[in-house]
Structures are given as C-alpha cells and as structure tokens.
Amino acid sequence: MNGPHRLRARERALAAMLLATMAIFAARLVQIQIVQHAQWSAMARAQSLLTKFQQPARGEIRDRSGRPLAVTLPLAYAVGYRPAFVLDFDKLAGTLAAQISKPRRELRDKLTSPGFAYLARRVDWQTKLTLETLRLGCFQFDEEPRRTYPSTGSAAVVVGFANVDGSGAEGIEASMNDELSGEGYRELCRVDALRKAIAPISPVPAEYRGANVTLTIDLQLQTIVEDELREGLKGKTFERACAIMVDPRSGDIVALATLPSYDLNAPGDAPSQHRRCWPVTDVVEPGSTLKIVPVAKALESGRLTRDTRIFCENGSYPVRGAVIHDSHAHGSLTVEEVLALSSNIGAAKICQRFSPSEIYDKLRAFGFGNVTQIEIAGEQPGVVPSPSSWSGPTQATLAFGQGISCTPLQVVMAYSAVANGGVLMKPRLVHAVDFPSGTRHVYPSETIRRVLPERVARELTEMLVGAVEYGTGKSARVDGVRIAGKTGTAEKVDREHKRYFADRYLSSFVGFFPAENPRYVLLVMVDDPQGEYYGAAVAAPVFRAVVEEFLLTRPRDFAAPAAPRQMALSNAPSPSGTDDLIRYSTVYLASAHVEANSSLSPVTDSLWVQVPALQGWPLRQAVQELSRRSLSFVLTGSRVVVEQFPPAGTVVPAGTTCELRGIAD
C-alpha cells in the first residue's frame, strides 16, 4: 500500500477512535446527567450541605413575681476537632490541657484519632477566643447554651437542674422538660471542603425557644424559710429537714426548703439523696400531727364535743397486743386538752369510738394514701392500711400517726384543709406556662373535696390555737399573732428488723397563721435529730422564727390579703463582696426588712430594653443599673466589669439575664 493510502487509513482509524471515545463520553454524560441525575445530585448536596439539629434555648423558670430561678445563657461552646496535619501533637495536647482542663493523654488520643471528635463541652467564650488565636483551622466551635441558676441553692429540690445535654434531671426541670425544651428544628448549612459549616441557608423558625414556666414559689418567702430553717438547726445533728409553706386558699406552695441543700450550678458535687425532693417522694410516719383526724371525726359526728372528758389512764393504756404510753401522765382531759397536750391515750380512745371503716374513710378523705398530683416526678401516695388488715392495736395507734405512712406534703395539705374552712385543695407548684407563640396556659387552683363542715374546721382551729397557747406547741407562740398548730414526735421505723427504733425520731410542727384569717400553713420536719428530739423543742422554734421574720418583712400579710411585693435594690445595705452581690441578685433583696416601691418590673414579653455599656463600671453600680432597667444578672469575678453579655446596645426583653464578668480572683 502506497503512502497516501496508508495515511488515509490511519486518519480513518484515528477518526473512528475519536468518535468512539466521544460516543463513550456522551453515553457517560447521558448516564450521569439523565439516568443517574438524582443520585449524583444527592451526592453533590451531601458534599456541600450539612443538616444540623438545632435545639432551641431552654425556657426560663421564674418565681410567682417573675424573678428568674433558671435561665439559659449562650456563652458556652462544644470544642470539636477535625483531623489535620499537626507537627507536634504532644505540644498541642499540652496547650489544650492547660485551656480546657482535660488530661493531656486523653486529648492526645483524640488528636491522633482518624475521625472527628469533641475535645470538651461547655467551655466559655474566653477559652474559645484563646483557641481561635492558635489559627490551626482544625477546631470547630458549636454554640452550647449554658443553663445557669441565679438563685444557686434556693428552692433547689423544686427547681431541679438540667444535665450536660440540656435535659431536665430533677424537679421542675425534669417534670416540665417538654415545655421548657421546646421543639428543635433541622438547619441546612453550606460547608467547606473540611465539612465546616460556613453559613445556614434555612430560615430560623419564629418560635425558636422553649416555654417559660412560672412557679407559685415566692422567692422572698422561700429565702426567709430557708434562712430560718438553716439558722434554727445550726449546730444540731440530724439526718435531714424540710419546711413547706402553703397558701391554704389556693393550694399554692409558696416555699419548699430542704436541708442539706445543694448548689444548682454544681449538682454533681451533691449526693443524689440531697437532690431529690424528698418531701414529695419519700414517706414517713407522721406521729401526733395526725391527731387532728380522729378529733375532726369526733366533732363532725357529734358523738363528742371539745368539752367531752376522756380518762387518759394516768399515762399507760393496754390495748390488744400493745401498751400505749403518754410522755406525761394525765388523768381526765377534755377532747380539746387531749389535742393540746398531745395525749396518745386520749387520741386512741377517741379513735376507738368509731368503726375501722369510719376512721379509714376519714383518713382517705384528708388525702392520706392518695397522690396529690403535684408537678414533681416520683410522688409517693403513702400507705393507709385497709381495715381488713388491721391487727389488735392498729386502730389505737393510727390515732397518733403510727402504722400509717405519708409524705410531708400530705400532712401540710391536710392542715391547709382545716385552715381554709374544711376544703382539701390540690397543691399547686406551677402557676403558668408562657409559650413562644404568645399563648399562656394558667394552671387553675383545684378543689379536691370538702373534708369537714366549715363549723367543724373553725372549732378545730380554735382547739389548735389552744395547743399553741397552753399545750405542747408553746414554743411556737409569737406575740401579736394567733397561731394554730400541732407538734409531732414519731418513732422512726427500723424497716430491716420490722420494729421501731428506740432512739431515733421524726420531729415536726405544723401550723397556720393568723388563726382568724389563715394566710399561710407551714410544716417544719426534722428527721432523726440527736439530743433533744421532741417536736416542741426542735421544729416549733423554727416555725416561730419564720413567723417573726414575716412580721418584720411583710406585716401587711397579717392584716389583710396583699400581693407579694418586690424589693428595690437601691434600699439594700452595701454587700461586702461578690458573693453577697450574687446573693442579692438571687433574691432581689427578698429578705430585707423594709418594704419599698420596686424599681424592678415583672418579666413581660412585650417590654424591651437596651442593654447598657457596663465595661469599666464597679460591679455594684453595674447591677444597680441593670436592676433599674428591669434586667436580671449573674456575676463572676469581682470589683470591676471587664466583659458583659449580651453586648452593650443589644435590645432584649425585660427580665433577660445578663452575665457580668469581673476581675478574676
């Protein structure tokens, strides 16, 4: 074949190869662009876009006047690490260990791992800035709202706390977790080659936050009760103690304190039994505070009057299977004196005037053996034994609170029924829930049942006044206030050996005031006090101290119904340091002994204020300025404000909690 023919053959072969190649490319393009279009589009989106679940900021928990008990601050971050080429992992691990307080070995293991890993959770913004100055490009900072509790340990077992993942673990934080958490959403973000989110491209929902929960707790009263419980038991040895204060007209729990308490901002430092709301979740044998039940039944039935005389056997009364004793020998006592002097024998004889079913029904009517449905998880109903299971002495011992178990909450609600004229109320701890949509759900007061005729409730009240004026409750007397109340000293149950301890007791005092127009019912209970153990000696003085503090702080409550008042910060004595400032911020000077027109407004979603520029201000002047503008605050450091959040000029709702950082100590 000559040269031209060979050239043309090569050209045809090359052309054929080119056409074949183009055909293959075209076929592949058709396959990618048309046949597999959806598959490749999805892969492209997966490489350039990232879907992140965003949890809304947790709603606030507030007291009945809008004072914050739990708030969320957007000042914490989760630090993530994407694998990168780093010359010296040991050096970087050492640098990180000094900044985020993690073991160096643990950090090095994460730095050398093949995939993405979180190095630390809830680091502050200052640490974030420090790590960003390293300019390594391998760190990812995910904003992590930080739950904080301005009230620190106040109402701790009521408020509860949220865990590191933002879920409620105890108290209202747990029982109202769904409302406080709100509904999260999935945010679509563009990412770079390192899968680092550059910018969100999906809109943020308008209702992107949890609901706010307003409690019936009054932080001023809560502070008084906590302070007096702590002070009254100072230097004493006991296992635990509690105080519960209720408005008998509505069933509102205005204060609930326990000892030992704990700091809500450091829940891990406290054992689990201190974090539990045990006045709701644990049962005890109440002792003589239960004597109102057989006495109420006697008055209601008409078989006995307050003047009916009962022979109290001079201190020793044998019943089938047991011998009942009084702490002091008594001969003949009236029914009123039986209650006032707390005669076990007299109460047993009154109880024996009725059939087992009558006593059982009255105990259940007062709420014993039933859950109250309070808004705290883990409530126990207690046990009222059925008459069919009663042994020889059961009916007699039930009269003074042995053989029955109940919660401290049930005891205070039973006395509330006497205080409000004979009606048992459902205890209320949550007043309202404000949803981000603008709707508000108010939890109404609920009547459970009428327990006593109003006439009997009034008569029983006067008899309980006698118990304080001349009976075992004399140590609860307060000049100028008529108090109705009852002491209780119960032997503790040794459940392991199924008997009563010979030297362990539950001491209590429960009463209400003023007797002629009861505003508050207060139970003080001390578990296993050492040394003096009678309720009159251990619990009643604490009750008296609370009432005396009320007389100084809120005298109007003893004259006529009045709304709780807030206290002006400017009227407070100058605190001596940062810890005192934090305490004042916690309660807005709730325990000050003066009343003044408040410069603080309750939180309202319709009121907006501008955050002032406070850097360089003395801390005291800074918190006064925030209070003047209806803003709350939490403090760290001392002396002078060096950082603040939100930044100056930010417009926020009134009541927003601002964080002030002073000079580090």
Secondary structure, DSSP 8 states (H G I E B T S, - for coil): --HHHHHHHHHHHHHHHHHHHHHHHHHHHHIIIIITHHHHHHHHHHHHEEEEEE------EE-TTS-EEEEEES-EEEEEE-----S-HHHHHHHHHHHH---HHHHHHHHTSSS-EEEEEEEEHHHHHHHHTT--S-EEEEE--EEE-TTTTTTHHHH--B-TTS-B-SHHHHHTHHHHH---EEEEEEE-TT--EEEE-S---TT-S--EEEES--HHHHHHHHHHHHHHTTT---SEEEEEEEETTTTEEEEEEEES---TT-GGGS-HHHHS-HHHH--B--GGGGGHHHHHHHHHHTS--TT-EEE-GGGEEEETTEEEE-SS--SEEEHHHHHHTT-HHHHHHHHTTS-HHHHHHHHHHTTTTS----SSTT----B---GGG--TTHHHHHTTT-S-BB-HHHHHHHHHHHHTTSEEE--B-EEEEE-TTS-EEE----EEEE-S-HHHHHHHHHHHHHHHHTSTTGGG-BTTB--EEEEEEEEEEETTTTEEEEEEEEEEEEEEESTTS--EEEEEEEES-SS---HHHHTHHHHHHHHHHHHHH-GGGGTS--------GGGS---SSHHHHHHHHHHTSTT-S-----S-----TT-EEE----TTSBHHHHHHHHHHTT-EEEEESEEEEEEEES-TT-EEETT-EEEEEEE--
